[in-house]
Amino acid sequence: MKIRLGLLIILLFKVLYVDAQEIFTTPVKANHAFIKGEKLTYQIKYKFVVGGITTFSLNEAIYKGEKVFHALAVGQTTGLANVIYGVEDSYESWFDKETNLPFKSIRDIHEGRYKKYNEVIYNRENNTVNSKLSGVHSVPSKILDLTSTFYYLRRVDFSKVNEGDVVFVNMYFSDELFPFRLKYKGKETIRTKFGKIECHKIKPVVEVGRIFKKPDDLTIWLTDDDNCIPVQVRMKIRVVGAVYLKLINYENTANNSIFLNKN
């Protein structure tokens, strides 16, 4: 089975409605989680086989005269996987520093002989997106793109989220609307290359079928500190088994507390 890399890995599925205590769009809190210059590097691994590397880099840019965040996510295969599949996918987002809402996104896909490029402009005045490939589409307010979703989740105020609640996010990806639902499972301490880290545990609700056996076969762990960095993603995939995306390096984080509580 071919597995795409980067954040795309955790979003290539249809989400389902779930019966939880509450479903809500939680507002973002003031940003203390990330700053310009931050770079996070992840390794995708199946058992002892390393399949690829994914990086998330954040900088500032000027968009229509305003200072914004410019995020770049790049996923690429390594070793034998690169010889077989030759994947190098990149996703860019220019998003508001206060609201985290995107103004523009770029998707640039290179997977073997398959290539695809698209640009999407977000119009907040009339809640539309303008896709270079498919034209203008109406979308809900507060729509996010793939990369800005990564940073949006890091600004969720988990102190206001109860175990069993479902955080709801609308995302526009690959010229489709993705209602993204994540069930909060409380806190859990996990072992990482940096030591034991206390994390928030969330489970995106996935569709059972070709990829997943159960609706909770995808799990994300975010550090329980001011940085709120995803340190690990686990996918239980049919036939293949458990595939992990693990943080292996971090640079220029906003706070020094990320791994101070390791044991």
Phi and psi in degrees as a GROMACS rama.xvg file:
@    title "Ramachandran Plot"
@    xaxis  label "Phi"
@    yaxis  label "Psi"
@TYPE xy
-84.4116  129.042  LYS-2
-115.833  118.324  ILE-3
-71.2908  159.767  ARG-4
-105.934  -178.56  LEU-5
67.9454  -162.461  GLY-6
-62.563  -24.5626  LEU-7
-54.7869  -33.2171  LEU-8
-55.6906  -40.9147  ILE-9
-88.3813  4.91679  ILE-10
-124.824  1.77382  LEU-11
-84.7442  65.3355  LEU-12
-160.418  162.981  PHE-13
-93.2883  136.249  LYS-14
-94.9918  157.252  VAL-15
-120.188  158.199  LEU-16
-72.2603  139.63  TYR-17
-128.449  152.87  VAL-18
-94.4283  100.517  ASP-19
-123.837  -179.858  ALA-20
-60.4739  -37.6511  GLN-21
-161.553  143.555  GLU-22
-119.58  123.752  ILE-23
-152.246  158.956  PHE-24
-96.9755  103.087  THR-25
-76.828  134.313  THR-26
-71.0839  151.707  PRO-27
-79.0998  148.013  VAL-28
-91.5133  170.007  LYS-29
-53.2582  138.254  ALA-30
-76.5076  110.766  ASN-31
-123.504  11.3045  HIS-32
-92.5303  -29.0582  ALA-33
-151.318  155.355  PHE-34
-138.078  166.297  ILE-35
-61.196  144.11  LYS-36
94.1597  -9.28675  GLY-37
-66.7764  140.052  GLU-38
-140.778  126.328  LYS-39
-117.488  134.449  LEU-40
-120.687  131.516  THR-41
-122.374  152.046  TYR-42
-118.723  131.839  GLN-43
-95.6637  130.649  ILE-44
-141.819  136.867  LYS-45
-120.885  110.676  TYR-46
55.9073  -115.101  LYS-47
-103.174  7.70686  PHE-48
-98.8718  124.094  VAL-49
-92.3367  121.135  VAL-50
-100.435  -20.4549  GLY-51
179.733  175.651  GLY-52
-128.357  139.81  ILE-53
-128.685  135.431  THR-54
-125.542  144.822  THR-55
-121.366  116.842  PHE-56
-117.247  138.594  SER-57
-126.432  129.947  LEU-58
-140.683  -179.676  ASN-59
-104.065  154.436  GLU-60
-151.113  168.083  ALA-61
-106.286  122.068  ILE-62
-123.798  115.451  TYR-63
50.7381  44.0653  LYS-64
83.7338  -3.62905  GLY-65
-110.478  143.673  GLU-66
-79.0038  124.58  LYS-67
-132.299  169.898  VAL-68
-85.2716  140.978  PHE-69
-120.445  112.951  HIS-70
-106.927  141.304  ALA-71
-131.178  122.208  LEU-72
-113.704  126.167  ALA-73
-127.289  128.78  VAL-74
-121.889  132.073  GLY-75
-145.099  147.323  GLN-76
-74.2487  158.75  THR-77
-134.808  161.243  THR-78
57.2363  -135.499  GLY-79
-62.9629  -36.7859  LEU-80
-60.4964  -34.7243  ALA-81
-71.0892  -35.7332  ASN-82
-65.1559  -40.8405  VAL-83
-78.0958  -44.7452  ILE-84
-108.005  -34.9508  TYR-85
57.0467  55.6716  GLY-86
-96.1642  133.185  VAL-87
-146.674  100.315  GLU-88
-111.488  140.88  ASP-89
-133.94  146.5  SER-90
-134.129  127.516  TYR-91
-119.931  149.932  GLU-92
-146.551  134.664  SER-93
-109.091  112.39  TRP-94
-132.479  156.084  PHE-95
-64.4757  135.341  ASP-96
-71.1423  -24.1126  LYS-97
-92.0413  -47.4148  GLU-98
-95.1613  -17.5661  THR-99
72.3913  4.96847  ASN-100
-80.6466  133.848  LEU-101
-77.8071  149.803  PRO-102
-101.567  -33.3864  PHE-103
-154.592  145.721  LYS-104
-139.545  152.074  SER-105
-129.44  135.16  ILE-106
-120.804  121.951  ARG-107
-129.884  106.616  ASP-108
-108.9  130.435  ILE-109
-134.37  105.439  HIS-110
-133.085  93.9071  GLU-111
64.3719  -123.903  GLY-112
-86.5947  -10.3856  ARG-113
-83.4773  128.53  TYR-114
-134.402  143.808  LYS-115
-153.005  134.666  LYS-116
-132.298  136.05  TYR-117
-150.794  148.68  ASN-118
-123.015  139.347  GLU-119
-129.258  129.988  VAL-120
-106.838  134.847  ILE-121
-104.367  121.514  TYR-122
-104.628  105.682  ASN-123
-76.7143  -20.7503  ARG-124
-69.6598  -35.7745  GLU-125
-124.508  14.4178  ASN-126
52.1175  57.6575  ASN-127
-131.782  160.48  THR-128
-122.77  146.777  VAL-129
-116.441  105.584  ASN-130
-92.0047  132.762  SER-131
-61.4328  -29.2568  LYS-132
-90.021  -32.3888  LEU-133
-127.453  -0.200246  SER-134
91.5437  -155.367  GLY-135
-91.6319  136.496  VAL-136
-134.69  142.393  HIS-137
-78.3345  139.588  SER-138
-139.182  161.559  VAL-139
-65.7642  162.042  PRO-140
-68.4179  160.197  SER-141
58.9164  31.6136  LYS-142
-69.2808  140.616  ILE-143
-112.399  166.868  LEU-144
-108.901  -177.473  ASP-145
-59.4726  -49.9103  LEU-146
-76.1871  -39.5128  THR-147
-66.6532  -24.9225  SER-148
-62.0981  -38.9647  THR-149
-56.4682  -44.0821  PHE-150
-81.6196  -31.0596  TYR-151
-59.7499  -45.3331  TYR-152
-63.0131  -26.7213  LEU-153
-75.8902  -10.2982  ARG-154
-106.353  6.52123  ARG-155
-67.5816  135.073  VAL-156
-86.0152  91.8728  ASP-157
-68.9178  -13.23  PHE-158
-68.4311  -16.6449  SER-159
-104.716  7.19384  LYS-160
-111.28  127.372  VAL-161
-94.3445  152.2  ASN-162
-58.7268  129.085  GLU-163
100.549  -18.59  GLY-164
-66.126  156.562  ASP-165
-120.357  117.764  VAL-166
-82.1829  131.676  VAL-167
-114.337  132.333  PHE-168
-135.499  133.527  VAL-169
-93.8985  128.94  ASN-170
-130.302  139.95  MET-171
-104.875  119.71  TYR-172
-146.612  134.647  PHE-173
53.1892  41.7227  SER-174
59.0015  32.2307  ASP-175
-138.307  156.023  GLU-176
-91.4223  125.27  LEU-177
-115.285  106.421  PHE-178
-76.5079  112.059  PRO-179
-101.66  112.085  PHE-180
-112.625  128.575  ARG-181
-126.805  118.602  LEU-182
-85.1399  127.052  LYS-183
-82.993  126.098  TYR-184
-109.935  15.0335  LYS-185
88.0291  -158.836  GLY-186
-105.475  150.381  LYS-187
-152.719  139.132  GLU-188
-92.9737  125.309  THR-189
-120.793  158.441  ILE-190
-93.5168  130.162  ARG-191
-130.197  177.346  THR-192
-65.7744  -16.8473  LYS-193
-95.7256  0.0805471  PHE-194
115.408  -169.224  GLY-195
-81.7292  131.93  LYS-196
-131.605  132.429  ILE-197
-78.5464  131.526  GLU-198
-133.644  158.342  CYS-199
-83.5097  134.875  HIS-200
-110.74  121.247  LYS-201
-127.375  148.3  ILE-202
-126.503  102.623  LYS-203
-57.8577  139.227  PRO-204
-86.9932  114.463  VAL-205
-108.202  162.492  VAL-206
-86.5164  125.351  GLU-207
-71.0881  133.251  VAL-208
169.244  -128.572  GLY-209
-65.1497  -34.4202  ARG-210
-98.0575  -48.4149  ILE-211
-112.035  144.938  PHE-212
-86.3015  -34.4134  LYS-213
-127.265  154.814  LYS-214
-69.2393  -10.5876  PRO-215
-115.406  30.6287  ASP-216
-82.3891  9.00405  ASP-217
-126.819  128.218  LEU-218
-134.516  138.72  THR-219
-124.74  135.004  ILE-220
-114.214  124.678  TRP-221
-115.521  138.226  LEU-222
-58.9859  136.843  THR-223
-86.7681  66.8424  ASP-224
-149.929  -173.346  ASP-225
-69.027  -20.1226  ASP-226
-79.5701  -31.3969  ASN-227
46.5598  55.513  CYS-228
-92.2234  130.942  ILE-229
-63.6067  117.48  PRO-230
-101.932  -18.9912  VAL-231
-157.626  140.86  GLN-232
-127.434  132.784  VAL-233
-121.769  129.137  ARG-234
-119.494  122.48  MET-235
-94.6264  103.072  LYS-236
-105.321  138.544  ILE-237
-52.4246  140.802  ARG-238
70.5686  -52.0944  VAL-239
-70.9979  -43.0965  VAL-240
101.413  -154.335  GLY-241
-80.9826  125.83  ALA-242
-115.77  134.786  VAL-243
-116.644  144.538  TYR-244
-117.123  114.22  LEU-245
-124.128  138.594  LYS-246
-68.0381  128.582  LEU-247
-119.551  -13.8162  ILE-248
-159.933  147.996  ASN-249
-142.124  144.72  TYR-250
-136.475  139.957  GLU-251
54.8625  50.9404  ASN-252
-74.3899  157.146  THR-253
-67.9778  -30.6513  ALA-254
-130.639  153.223  ASN-255
-89.8218  4.06592  ASN-256
-88.549  0.275679  SER-257
-53.9896  -44.9834  ILE-258
-125.58  23.6064  PHE-259
-68.1234  -23.6528  LEU-260
-93.8905  11.3418  ASN-261
-68.0137  151.758  LYS-262
